[in-house]
């Protein structure tokens, strides 16, 4: 069977599973999946160990950190599935009204259908994405970076599919591209009738190429490729608080919401030696050119430091020279904080707290499929099950209404 044939088979199975999904059955399946993560811990960790061993010579430290699982992370995967099972399902009817002519109109949320997801070599994303799609009563076709394929295969075949079956749902509701070849990603964005929407996560260049191919094939995409958090240390920042927030922003380097650009106001330059000492203690090199250090596969341990003369200049840099993912201000001046938050155009703004909280689970209690930084209407910021639907109007008359 060719890769295209295999993928079409998985997509048809996912499509056929759609009518069976209900809120109660999906919640049951996700709860069972949480238990299976714990039961299958040894198999998950063994597959992950093999993935990490194979990838160690060719991946940087940040990417390996995203790939690696341990007991604590496995427990975290199980806990997130259990919590997703318990959160309230979508309210399907959002509004209803009656027109002067007697027509009864309701606005509803309906499932998208089968949604593809192409994501980095980060095993937990498979459960996050599949969980969010199932929770919104969509089915899923997953495609992970080749470095994580063993682990994700175990998560699909030994966790998600058995859980679906035990809940009385078709196993095919979650499909998998079972090849590390990049052709799998290209095929995933080439089947508009079977997979009308694909979530794209990963590096900007790769994601941009897939988004272009998807558009050529009539497939819509939700792209989650850009990242990097901004920290603006205002002139009225508390030195202790500024260092606390900066340190909290650097607990992991291989994540998109960590500190990427540090803007130190000219009025706060006395804090620079302490900030530089903090960066040095973490093995982080400082540069003066804004760029996507968080995703730098050759050298992820970098942070840009700039020295704006004013809050307005800091906003200009944050809005025009960074991805628009998230920005934080540290200040004791509430008026300055309000001005910064009002002026920032990115997906999340923070005052005296790290941008590491730009995360679906941390902010909303539901794991995300990714973080969308688009500047068009639609889901923006952390995208969860609450965003994965289509709007539909339902109209009921009595046969007497006419235009």
N, C-alpha and C positions, 0 to 999 in steps of 0.2 A: 504494500500500500504506500503510495506517495505521501509526502508531508501534506500536500494540499488535500488529498482524499481523507487523510486522517483528521485534519482540522475541520473539514466540512462535515464529517461524521460527528465529531464532538459538538459542532455548532448546531446541527440538526437535532441532536439529542437534547441540548439545552433549550432549543426553541420548543420542542415538543413537551418539555417539562413545565413550561410556563403556566398552563391552566391549573396545574395541581397545587401551586403554591398558595398557602393561606397564612395569615399572620400567626395563628396558633401553631400550625405545623412547623413553620420556620423557627419560631421560638423554641419549640421542642427539639428540633434538629440542632440548633446552635448550642443548647444546653447539653445535649448528648455529645456534641463535638468537643465541648470543654472537658468533659470527662474522658473522652478518648485521647486528648492531648496528654493527659496525665498517664493514662494506661499505656500509651505508645511512646512514652518518654525515651526509653532505651533505643527504640528504632529511629526516632527523630534525631537524637543526639549522635547516633552512629552514622547516619546519613550526612548529618551536618559536619561531623569530624572529617569524613571523606571529602566533602566539598571544600572545606577550609584547607585541608592538606594539599589538594590539587591546585588551589588558587593562591597559596602563600607566595609562590615565586613570581607571580605576575600581577598581583593586586597590591595597592598601597594600604597603609595601616587603617585609614578611615574606612575604606571599602571593606576590608577584612572585618572591621568592627561591626559593620552593618550585617555582614554575612554570618558571623559567629553566634551560635546559641550556647547557652549554659543552663543549668538547672533553674536559676532565677528567671531567666528570660522565657524558658518553657512554662514556668508557673505563671508568668505574666501573660503569655498567649492564652492559656486556659482561663485566666481571670477575665481577660477582655471579652472572650467569647461568651462567658457566663453573664457578664454585665450587659453585653449587647442583647442577649436573649431576653433580659429582664426589662430593657427600656421600652417605653410605650411605642406601639406601632404608629405609622403615619395616620393622621386623620385624613380620610379620603375626600370628604366633602368640606371645602374651605369656606364656602359662602352659598347662600341661596336667596332668591328674591322672586317676586311676582311682578310682571310687567303690566302696564295699564290695560293691555288687550287680553289679559288673563293667562298668558304663558307663564309657566313656572320654570325658572332657570336655576340651575345649580352649577357651581364651579367645582371641579373635582381633580384629584391627583390620580393618575393611572400609571401603571408600570411602563418603563421604556421598552422592555423586551429582553433580549439577550445582549449583554454588554461585555465587551472585551476589555482586558486590562493588560498592558505591557509595562512591567515594572522592573526595578533594579534587582540585583542579586541580594535580596533582603527577605529571608523566609517569612518573617512575621507579616509582611505585606500581603501574602497570599491569603491568610486568614482574615486580616483586616478588610481587604477588598471583597472577598467572597462573602464575608459576614454582612457587610453594608449592602451589597447587591441583593442578597437573599432577604435581608430585613425589609428592603423596599419592594419585595416581590418581583425582582428581576432575577434572571439566571446569568451565569458567568462563564467566560472562557478566559483562563489565566495563561499568561506567558511571562516567565521570569527570566532574568539574566542567567546565562548558562552556568555560571559558577554556583548557583543555588538550586539547580534542577533536581539533584538527588533529594534534597531536603523537602522541596516543594512537592515532589512526586509522592513522598511519604505522607505529607500533610493532606494531599488530595485523596490518595487511595486508601489510607489507613485511618483518616480522621473525618474529613468532610463527607466523602461518599458513604461510608458506613453509617454516619450519623443521619444523613438524609434518608437512607433506606430504613433505618430503625424508626424514623418518624413518619414512615409511610409515604415518603416523597421519592421521586425518581432520582437515582444517583447521578444521572446525566445533567442535573441542574447546575452542576459545577464541572466544566470541562477544563482540559489542560493541553497546551501545546507541548508535546513530549519530545522536543528536540531543542538542542542548544544553538542550532543554526539560526542566524539572523533572518533567514528567509521566513521563519515562523512569524516574526513580528510583521514582516511585509505582507504576508498572507492574511494576517489577522485584520489589517486595515483595508482589505480588498474584497470584503464580502458584505456589501450594504444590505442585501435582503435578509441575511442570516444574523449579522452582527452590525446593527446600524450605528452604534456608538462605541468608541474605544477610549478608555482612560489611558493616557500616556504619561509615564513617569520616567525620569532619567536625565541624562545630560542634555543640555540645550541643543547641541548640534544634532544628535541622534533623534531627539524628539521632534525637532523642526523638520527633519527629512521625512519622518513617519507621518507627521501631520500633513505635509505637502502631498505625500502619496495617498493618504486617506481622502483628502479633498478631491484629488483627481479621480478617485473611485466612488465618490458620493458617500463616504463614511464620515460622520461627525466625530469630533474628538474633544475630550477634556484634557488639556495638556497641563502637566505639573512638572515643569522642568527647571524653573529658575528658583534660586533661593539665596540665603544669606541675610542675617539680621544686622540692623544698624543700631548702634548705641550712641546717643548724643549726651555727652557730659556737659551740662549747662554751667554757666558761671556761678550759679547759686546752688550747685550740687553739694550734698554732704560727702566729704571725702570717704568716710566709712561706707556709706550707702553705694557710692559709685564703684568702689572696689568689690563690694558684695555682689552687685548686679553683674559686673564684668566677669567675676569668677564663676557665677552661676551660669553665665552664657557660654562657658567653655568646658562644660563637663564632658561633652563629646564633640569630636571634630567632624565626624562623617555624617552629620545631619544638617538639613537645609536651614534650620532655624537658629543655628548657633551664631555667635558674634562673628561678623564678617568685616564690618566697617565701623571703626571707633572714631567718632567725631568729638574732639576735645575743644571746647570753646576757649578762645584766647584768654578769657577771664578765669579759666580753670587750669591753666598750664602748670600750676604748682602740683597738680595731681599726676602729671606725666611720668615722673620717675617711678612712682609706685605702680602705675599701670604697666609701664615697660618691664618693671621687675616681675610683675604678675605674669606677663606674656612669656618672659624668659624662663620663668619657673615651670611653665607648661611646654617648653620647647617650641614656642611659637615665634616665628620670624615676623618682623614688622616691615611693611612696605608702604609707599606713599601714593600708589596708583590703585584706584578703585577697580576691583575685579572679582570674579567668582571663586575666591579662595576656597570656599567650603567644598567645591566640587573639583578642585584641582587634583587630578589623579597622580600627578608627578610629585607634588609637594603640598599636601592639604594643610599643613601646620603654618598658616599665614593669616595675618590680620592687617588690613589697611588702617593707618592712623592719619587723620587729616585735622587741620586746625582752623575751623571756620571762625570768622570774626563776629558772627551774630547768629541768633536763632534763625533768622531769615535765610542766611547762607547755608546753615545746617539743613534746613528744609529743602533748599534747592538741590543739594547733593543727594539727600535721601530720596527725593522724588524723581530726579532726572538721571542719576548716575548709578542707581542700584536697581535690583529686580522688582522692588515694590512688594516684597514678601511681608516684612515687618520692621518696625522701628520703635525704639524705646528712648525716652528722655529721663535722665536722672536730675532732679532739681527739687529744692525746697520751696520754690516759688510757684504757687498754684496758677497764677496768671500765665506764666511762661509755659507751664505744662499744658494748659488749655489751648494756648496759641499753637503749640507744636502739634498736639493731637488734632486740632481743627485743620491745620495746614497740611498734614501728611495724607497722601493719597493711596498708600499701600493697603494691603488687606487687613492689617492689624496694627494698632498703635498701643504703646504701653507707657505707663508712668511709674518709675521706681520699681520696675520688675523686668526680668529678662525676657527676651523674645523667644526663648526656648518653650514658652507656653503657647506659641503659635502651633497648635496641635488640636486635631478634632477631639480626641479623647480628653485631653486636659481641659479644654474649654467647654465642651458640650456633653461629655459623657459617652460619646460614640466614636470609635476609631474612624479614621479618615481613609478615603481612597487616595488622597493626595491634597495638595494645596494649590488652588488655581489662582494665578496672579493676572488673569486677563482683565482688560479694561472694557469689557463688553457686558451687557446685561446677562444675567444667569448666575449660577452658583459661583461664589468667589471666596477666597480664603480656604480654610479646611472644608473639604466636601465630604459629607456623611450621607447616611441613608435618607436623611430629611431632605436632601437636594436631588435625589435620583428618581425623578418622576416627570411625567408630561402633564400639561394642563389640558383638561377636556371640559367642554360645556355640555350639559345635558338639558334638554328643553322638552317640556311636557305640555301639550295642549289638549283641546277637546274637539278639534276638527273644524272649528268655526273661524280660526284666525287665518288671515291672509295678508300678504303684502300689497 
